[in-house]
Amino acid sequence: MIKLWKIPVIRVLLVVLLAFLTFQASVLLKQAITPILPESIASDSNSMGAIFKTILALISIFIIAIIPGKDLKSFGFCLPKRLNYLKLVGITFVVTLGSIFLLAPLYMVFLSNVFHVKMSGGFNLGSSIWVMIIGVWFWSSITEEIFNRGLVQSLLQDLSHLRFLGLSLPVWMSAILFGAGHLTVFKISGSPFFVMLIVSNATLMGLVAARYREKSGSIVPAIIVHILANIFGSLPSLFLN
């Protein structure tokens, strides 16, 4: 098994499988506890989303804890190396808003008109600004990064010598899997181009977060990137509302 783990293709396939099973286990556990929850919580999409992501993070931490020969530091649970945080904020701002303003017209205007697909979709940002700040901006960022950059990317980090377009394989795979996780947007929108917009934006943000995870040796900068991306990405909706 150790020899197979050292083969890049096999490792990538095993990590993708582990990510899928972790995600599905979280879904099943959420469904299992839903009947015992108060109706006010079970019927609230924001509350159930927070519960799902909490389960996802806890399962990820459990898997990390039982992997032999590894400590928490090797999974990014440590203080980061010295970084230029002003540059981090600037890059996140440009990538987040740049992807929205460049890709939104492509998917939601041009391609939807070319293929005559009616655009639909949107996010419930919460019943109050505090729900959005705590649930969407912060808690989602922390829990999703524990899974994506803490568990998934760390298991691939030994393959960082394999590079494409200046970025390592772990960075690419972490970002692609993070983007693929947003295919669940189909639950709130039947429009394929709206889903493609969200997946594309998430993948680009994932590249930034994953690159900082690799560069710093910690998931903390990735969490900061994620929080900032959620904040910057909410700005257009907040102004429109």
LOKOL-354307 format. One record per residue (C-alpha): x, y, z; residue in three letters. Coordinates in steps of 0.5 Angstrom, whole numbers, padded with zeros to 4 digits, always signed. Example, Ala and Ser with C-alpha at 12.3 -4.5 7.8 and 13.67 -1.06 7.14 Angstrom:
BEGIN
+0025-0009+0016ALA+0027-0002+0014SER
//
This chain:
BEGIN
+0000+0000+0000MET+0006+0005+0002ILE+0009+0003-0005LYS+0002+0005-0009LEU+0001+0011-0004TRP+0008+0014-0007LYS+0005+0013-0015ILE+0003+0020-0016PRO-0003+0018-0020VAL-0005+0013-0015ILE-0005+0018-0009ARG-0009+0023-0013VAL-0014+0018-0014LEU-0014+0016-0007LEU-0015+0023-0004VAL-0020+0025-0009VAL-0024+0018-0007LEU-0023+0020+0001LEU-0025+0027-0001ALA-0032+0024-0004PHE-0033+0019+0002LEU-0032+0025+0007THR-0037+0029+0004PHE-0042+0024+0003GLN-0041+0022+0010ALA-0042+0029+0012SER-0049+0029+0008VAL-0051+0022+0011LEU-0050+0025+0018LEU-0053+0031+0017LYS-0059+0027+0014GLN-0059+0023+0020ALA-0059+0028+0026ILE-0064+0033+0022THR-0070+0029+0025PRO-0068+0030+0032ILE-0067+0038+0031LEU-0072+0043+0033PRO-0076+0045+0027GLU-0074+0052+0027SER-0067+0050+0025ILE-0068+0044+0021ALA-0072+0048+0016SER-0067+0054+0016ASP-0062+0053+0010SER-0057+0057+0013ASN-0057+0053+0020SER-0057+0046+0016MET-0051+0049+0012GLY-0047+0051+0018ALA-0049+0044+0021ILE-0046+0040+0015PHE-0040+0044+0015LYS-0039+0043+0022THR-0039+0036+0021ILE-0035+0036+0015LEU-0029+0039+0019ALA-0030+0035+0025LEU-0030+0029+0020ILE-0023+0032+0017SER-0020+0033+0024ILE-0022+0026+0026PHE-0018+0023+0019ILE-0012+0027+0020ILE-0012+0025+0028ALA-0012+0017+0026ILE-0007+0018+0020ILE+0000+0015+0022PRO+0006+0018+0022GLY+0003+0025+0021LYS+0002+0031+0026ASP-0002+0037+0026LEU+0003+0041+0024LYS+0004+0037+0017SER-0003+0039+0016PHE-0003+0046+0016GLY-0005+0047+0024PHE+0000+0052+0026CYS+0002+0059+0025LEU+0004+0061+0018PRO+0011+0063+0016LYS+0012+0071+0015ARG+0008+0073+0009LEU+0006+0080+0006ASN-0001+0080+0008TYR-0003+0087+0005LEU-0001+0083-0002LYS-0005+0077+0000LEU-0011+0082+0001VAL-0010+0086-0006GLY-0009+0079-0010ILE-0016+0076-0006THR-0019+0083-0008PHE-0017+0083-0015VAL-0018+0075-0016VAL-0025+0075-0013THR-0028+0082-0016LEU-0024+0081-0023GLY-0027+0074-0024SER-0034+0076-0022ILE-0034+0082-0027PHE-0031+0078-0032LEU-0034+0071-0032LEU-0041+0074-0030ALA-0042+0077-0037PRO-0039+0071-0040LEU-0044+0066-0037TYR-0050+0070-0035MET-0051+0074-0041VAL-0047+0072-0047PHE-0047+0064-0046LEU-0054+0064-0044SER-0057+0068-0050ASN-0053+0064-0055VAL-0056+0058-0052PHE-0062+0061-0050HIS-0062+0059-0043VAL-0066+0062-0038LYS-0062+0065-0032MET-0064+0063-0025SER-0061+0063-0018GLY-0058+0067-0012GLY-0056+0066-0005PHE-0060+0067+0001ASN-0055+0071+0005LEU-0058+0070+0011GLY-0064+0074+0015SER-0059+0079+0018SER-0053+0082+0017ILE-0050+0078+0023TRP-0052+0071+0020VAL-0048+0073+0014MET-0042+0075+0018ILE-0042+0069+0022ILE-0045+0064+0018GLY-0042+0065+0011VAL-0036+0070+0012TRP-0033+0066+0018PHE-0035+0060+0020TRP-0036+0057+0012SER-0029+0059+0011SER-0026+0056+0017ILE-0029+0049+0016THR-0029+0049+0009GLU-0021+0050+0009GLU-0020+0045+0015ILE-0023+0040+0009PHE-0020+0043+0003ASN-0013+0046+0005ARG-0012+0042+0012GLY-0014+0035+0009LEU-0014+0034+0002VAL-0008+0039+0000GLN-0004+0036+0005SER-0005+0029+0003LEU-0002+0031-0004LEU+0003+0036-0001GLN+0009+0031-0003ASP+0007+0032-0010LEU+0009+0039-0010SER+0015+0038-0015HIS+0010+0037-0020LEU+0008+0043-0023ARG+0003+0046-0029PHE+0003+0054-0031LEU+0007+0055-0025GLY+0003+0052-0020LEU+0004+0045-0016SER-0001+0039-0017LEU-0003+0040-0010PRO-0005+0047-0011VAL-0009+0045-0017TRP-0012+0039-0015MET-0014+0043-0008SER-0017+0048-0012ALA-0021+0044-0017ILE-0024+0040-0012LEU-0026+0046-0008PHE-0030+0048-0014GLY-0033+0042-0016ALA-0036+0042-0009GLY-0040+0048-0011HIS-0044+0044-0016LEU-0049+0043-0010THR-0051+0050-0013VAL-0055+0046-0017PHE-0060+0045-0011LYS-0062+0052-0012ILE-0061+0054-0019SER-0063+0050-0025GLY-0059+0054-0029SER-0052+0051-0032PRO-0049+0058-0033PHE-0050+0060-0026PHE-0047+0054-0023VAL-0041+0055-0028MET-0040+0062-0026LEU-0040+0060-0018ILE-0036+0054-0020VAL-0031+0058-0024SER-0030+0063-0018ASN-0029+0058-0013ALA-0024+0055-0017THR-0020+0061-0018LEU-0021+0063-0010MET-0019+0056-0009GLY-0012+0057-0013LEU-0010+0063-0009VAL-0012+0060-0002ALA-0008+0053-0004ALA-0002+0057-0006ARG-0002+0061+0000TYR-0003+0054+0004ARG+0003+0052+0001GLU+0007+0058+0001LYS+0006+0059+0009SER+0006+0052+0011GLY-0001+0054+0015SER-0008+0054+0013ILE-0009+0060+0017VAL-0007+0065+0011PRO-0012+0060+0007ALA-0018+0062+0012ILE-0016+0069+0011ILE-0016+0069+0003VAL-0023+0065+0004HIS-0026+0070+0009ILE-0024+0076+0005LEU-0026+0073-0002ALA-0033+0071+0001ASN-0033+0079+0004ILE-0031+0082-0003PHE-0036+0077-0007GLY-0042+0079-0003SER-0041+0086-0004LEU-0044+0086-0011PRO-0050+0083-0008SER-0050+0088-0002LEU-0050+0094-0006PHE-0056+0091-0011LEU-0060+0090-0005ASN
//
